[in-house]
């Protein structure tokens, strides 16, 4: 991929109004600190026809910091794709840390699996090929899992975001963090519906509904960071 295509791909994940400014953020702050194996996985994913689904590297950098600030050890990831955020998490949490990683598409996960194995962190990952709701419900059947997780990252089907949230409010401990991706939905949340491209409309409506519910949820403190496609950080208060 030449530099121009790389710039285009990078900017497609960002919400800054200037591609040059977004590239400056990446080249000055993100890429110099990005572990080599994460870069390798990011470059592999860039050739995938659905590369837009990957976690933006600037959002990933913040997620890594949140994991460290929270001393996260047990985490949940709903929506894995090729595993950029999964590898990032596995590299960040302690040697005895564990990630429950849920995705319906094992094929995409296996694209990044060789890099995960090369990093020596596969032992931290329990990959479950499934819809997420049955897995989260199964986790809740074990009382030991209630308040048992430190962190969760959700980047999956927007129609179920609130259902995931309700379950995560039981699984993630008080003081734990849940991060939701795509909460600005390519900027369409601020567009009039009639001006929104047809391909974005359903997701826009789901995102608007979810953002409104989150803002009114007294169980969490929230901060919506305009990184990547928008990530909302929730800290469970009670």
C-alpha positions in Angstrom: 0.0 0.0 0.0 1.5 3.3 -1.0 1.6 6.4 1.2 -1.4 8.0 -0.5 -3.6 4.9 0.0 -2.4 4.6 3.6 -3.4 8.2 4.3 -6.8 7.6 2.7 -7.3 4.4 4.8 -6.2 6.2 8.0 -8.4 9.2 7.5 -11.4 7.0 6.8 -11.3 5.9 10.4 -10.9 9.5 11.8 -13.4 12.3 12.4 -11.0 15.2 12.2 -12.0 17.5 9.4 -8.5 17.6 7.9 -6.8 14.4 6.6 -3.4 16.1 7.1 -4.2 16.9 10.7 -5.3 13.3 11.4 -2.1 12.1 9.8 -0.1 14.4 12.0 -1.7 12.9 15.1 -0.9 9.4 13.9 2.6 10.1 12.8 3.6 12.2 15.8 1.8 10.4 18.7 0.5 7.0 17.7 2.8 5.3 15.2 6.1 6.0 17.1 4.7 4.2 20.2 2.8 1.4 18.3 4.4 -2.0 19.0 5.8 -3.6 15.9 3.5 -6.6 16.0 0.4 -4.3 16.2 1.7 -2.5 13.1 2.2 -5.8 11.3 -1.4 -6.8 12.1 -2.7 -3.3 11.1 -0.9 -3.6 7.7 -2.3 -7.1 7.2 -5.8 -5.9 8.0 -5.5 -2.9 5.6 -5.8 -5.3 2.6 -9.0 -6.8 3.9 -12.2 -5.8 2.0 -13.8 -4.8 5.3 -10.7 -3.1 6.7 -12.9 -0.2 7.9 -14.1 -2.5 10.7 -10.7 -2.5 12.4 -10.0 -0.5 15.6 -8.4 2.9 14.7 -4.9 3.0 16.0 -5.4 6.3 17.9 -8.4 4.8 19.6 -6.3 1.8 20.4 -3.7 3.9 22.0 -6.2 5.3 24.4 -7.7 1.9 25.2 -4.2 0.7 26.1 -3.8 3.6 28.5 -7.2 2.9 30.1 -6.3 -0.8 30.6 -3.1 0.3 32.4 -4.8 3.0 34.5 -7.4 0.5 35.6 -4.8 -2.3 36.2 -7.1 -4.5 34.1 -6.5 -8.2 34.3 -9.8 -9.9 33.2 -11.4 -8.4 30.2 -14.2 -9.1 27.7 -14.2 -8.2 24.0 -17.3 -8.4 21.9 -16.4 -8.1 18.2 -12.9 -9.2 17.3 -12.5 -9.0 13.5 -8.8 -9.6 12.7 -7.8 -8.9 16.3 -6.0 -5.5 16.4 -7.7 -4.4 19.7 -7.5 -8.0 21.0 -3.7 -8.1 20.4 -3.4 -4.7 21.9 -5.2 -5.8 25.1 -3.3 -9.1 25.3 0.0 -7.1 25.1 -1.1 -4.7 27.8 -2.6 -6.9 30.5 -0.4 -8.9 32.9 1.0 -12.3 32.1 -1.8 -14.0 34.1 -4.5 -11.8 32.5 -7.4 -13.4 30.5 -9.6 -12.1 27.7 -13.0 -13.6 26.8 -13.1 -12.7 23.1 -16.4 -13.2 21.3 -17.1 -13.1 17.5 -19.3 -14.9 15.1 -16.5 -14.9 12.4 -13.6 -17.1 13.3 -12.2 -16.7 9.8 -11.4 -13.0 10.3 -9.8 -13.8 13.7 -7.6 -16.4 12.1 -6.1 -13.7 9.8 -4.5 -12.1 12.8 -3.9 -15.3 14.8 -0.4 -15.9 13.5 0.7 -12.4 14.7 -1.0 -13.1 18.1 0.9 -16.4 18.3 4.2 -14.6 17.3 3.6 -12.2 20.2 3.3 -15.1 22.6 0.0 -13.9 24.1 -2.4 -16.6 22.7 -2.6 -18.2 26.1 -4.3 -15.0 27.5 -7.2 -15.3 25.0 -10.3 -17.5 25.1 -11.8 -17.0 21.7 -15.5 -18.0 21.5 -17.1 -18.3 18.0 -20.7 -17.3 18.8 -23.3 -14.5 19.0 -22.4 -12.5 22.1 -25.6 -12.4 24.1 -25.7 -16.2 24.8 -22.1 -16.1 25.9 -22.6 -13.1 28.2 -25.7 -14.8 29.7 -23.7 -18.0 30.2 -21.0 -16.0 32.0 -23.7 -14.6 34.3 -24.9 -18.0 35.2 -21.7 -18.4 37.3 -22.0 -16.1 40.3 -18.2 -15.9 40.4 -18.3 -13.8 37.2 -20.5 -11.1 38.6 -18.3 -8.0 39.2 -15.5 -10.3 38.0 -14.2 -8.3 35.0 -12.1 -5.2 35.0 -12.7 -4.0 31.4 -14.7 -4.6 28.3 -14.5 -3.4 24.7 -17.5 -3.6 22.5 -17.3 -3.2 18.7 -20.1 -5.3 17.3 -23.7 -5.1 16.0 -25.2 -1.8 17.1 -28.7 -3.2 17.5 -27.6 -5.1 20.6 -25.4 -2.5 22.3 -27.9 -1.7 25.1 -28.5 -5.4 25.7 -24.7 -5.9 26.0 -24.5 -2.9 28.3 -27.1 -4.3 30.7 -25.2 -7.5 31.0 -21.8 -5.8 31.3 -23.2 -3.7 34.2 -23.3 -7.0 36.1 -20.1 -8.6 34.8 -17.8 -5.6 35.1 -16.8 -4.6 38.6 -17.7 -1.2 40.2 -14.9 1.1 39.1 -14.4 -1.0 35.9 -14.5 0.4 32.4 -16.5 -0.4 29.3 -15.6 1.1 26.0 -18.1 1.3 23.1 -16.8 1.8 19.5 -18.5 3.7 16.7 -20.6 6.0 18.8 -20.4 8.8 16.3 -21.1 6.6 13.4 -19.0 8.3 10.7 -20.3 11.7 12.0 -23.8 10.9 10.9 -25.2 11.4 14.5 -25.0 15.1 13.8 -26.6 15.0 10.3 -30.2 15.5 9.5 -31.7 12.2 8.6 -32.5 13.3 5.1 -28.9 14.2 4.5 -27.5 10.9 5.8 -26.3 8.4 3.2 -28.7 5.5 3.0 -26.0 3.0 4.1 -25.6 4.8 7.4 -29.2 5.5 8.3 -30.1 2.4 10.3 -26.8 2.4 12.2 -27.2 6.2 12.8 -30.6 5.6 14.4 -29.4 2.8 16.6 -26.4 4.9 17.7 -28.6 7.9 18.5 -30.8 5.7 20.7 -27.9 4.1 22.4 -26.1 7.4 23.1 -29.3 8.8 24.6 -29.7 5.8 26.9 -26.1 5.9 28.0 -26.2 9.6 28.8 -29.2 8.9 31.1 -27.7 5.9 32.8 -26.9 6.7 36.5 -24.8 3.6 36.9 -21.9 5.0 34.8 -19.7 8.1 34.3 -19.2 8.7 30.6 -16.9 10.4 28.2 -17.3 10.3 24.4 -13.8 10.7 22.8 -13.8 11.7 19.1 -11.1 9.2 18.2 -11.5 6.8 15.3 -15.3 6.6 14.7 -16.0 7.8 18.2 -15.5 5.8 21.4 -17.6 6.2 24.5 -15.8 5.4 27.8 -18.0 4.3 30.6 -16.8 3.8 34.2 -19.2 1.8 36.3 -20.1 3.7 39.5 -22.4 1.2 41.2 
